[in-house]
């Protein structure tokens, strides 16, 4: 899975956490069970993106002018991981 797919997976998990108000570990586990094709490295990277987004959620939301799952996922990639758009 490439970085775009990993980001899409993290956005799905972040949206699930936001809409269903559930623990992060449960949302990540359910995503992994539903997407069996994802390897352990993919699941680890998706978890890192999710935890990084939640760790700096207020800062990312302020700078991205949105607290949506998509904005948070992209903010992690651009601000923390140094990926250029």
Secondary structure as a PSIPRED ss2 file (coil, helix, strand):
# PSIPRED VFORMAT (PSIPRED V4.0)

   1 X C   1.000  0.000  0.000
   2 X C   1.000  0.000  0.000
   3 X H   0.000  1.000  0.000
   4 X H   0.000  1.000  0.000
   5 X H   0.000  1.000  0.000
   6 X H   0.000  1.000  0.000
   7 X H   0.000  1.000  0.000
   8 X H   0.000  1.000  0.000
   9 X H   0.000  1.000  0.000
  10 X H   0.000  1.000  0.000
  11 X H   0.000  1.000  0.000
  12 X H   0.000  1.000  0.000
  13 X H   0.000  1.000  0.000
  14 X H   0.000  1.000  0.000
  15 X H   0.000  1.000  0.000
  16 X H   0.000  1.000  0.000
  17 X H   0.000  1.000  0.000
  18 X H   0.000  1.000  0.000
  19 X H   0.000  1.000  0.000
  20 X H   0.000  1.000  0.000
  21 X C   1.000  0.000  0.000
  22 X C   1.000  0.000  0.000
  23 X C   1.000  0.000  0.000
  24 X H   0.000  1.000  0.000
  25 X H   0.000  1.000  0.000
  26 X H   0.000  1.000  0.000
  27 X H   0.000  1.000  0.000
  28 X H   0.000  1.000  0.000
  29 X H   0.000  1.000  0.000
  30 X H   0.000  1.000  0.000
  31 X H   0.000  1.000  0.000
  32 X H   0.000  1.000  0.000
  33 X H   0.000  1.000  0.000
  34 X H   0.000  1.000  0.000
  35 X C   1.000  0.000  0.000
  36 X C   1.000  0.000  0.000
  37 X C   1.000  0.000  0.000
  38 X C   1.000  0.000  0.000
  39 X C   1.000  0.000  0.000
  40 X H   0.000  1.000  0.000
  41 X H   0.000  1.000  0.000
  42 X H   0.000  1.000  0.000
  43 X H   0.000  1.000  0.000
  44 X H   0.000  1.000  0.000
  45 X H   0.000  1.000  0.000
  46 X H   0.000  1.000  0.000
  47 X H   0.000  1.000  0.000
  48 X H   0.000  1.000  0.000
  49 X H   0.000  1.000  0.000
  50 X H   0.000  1.000  0.000
  51 X H   0.000  1.000  0.000
  52 X H   0.000  1.000  0.000
  53 X H   0.000  1.000  0.000
  54 X H   0.000  1.000  0.000
  55 X H   0.000  1.000  0.000
  56 X C   1.000  0.000  0.000
  57 X H   0.000  1.000  0.000
  58 X H   0.000  1.000  0.000
  59 X H   0.000  1.000  0.000
  60 X H   0.000  1.000  0.000
  61 X H   0.000  1.000  0.000
  62 X H   0.000  1.000  0.000
  63 X H   0.000  1.000  0.000
  64 X H   0.000  1.000  0.000
  65 X C   1.000  0.000  0.000
  66 X C   1.000  0.000  0.000
  67 X C   1.000  0.000  0.000
  68 X C   1.000  0.000  0.000
  69 X H   0.000  1.000  0.000
  70 X H   0.000  1.000  0.000
  71 X H   0.000  1.000  0.000
  72 X H   0.000  1.000  0.000
  73 X H   0.000  1.000  0.000
  74 X H   0.000  1.000  0.000
  75 X H   0.000  1.000  0.000
  76 X H   0.000  1.000  0.000
  77 X H   0.000  1.000  0.000
  78 X H   0.000  1.000  0.000
  79 X H   0.000  1.000  0.000
  80 X H   0.000  1.000  0.000
  81 X C   1.000  0.000  0.000
  82 X C   1.000  0.000  0.000
  83 X C   1.000  0.000  0.000
  84 X C   1.000  0.000  0.000
  85 X C   1.000  0.000  0.000
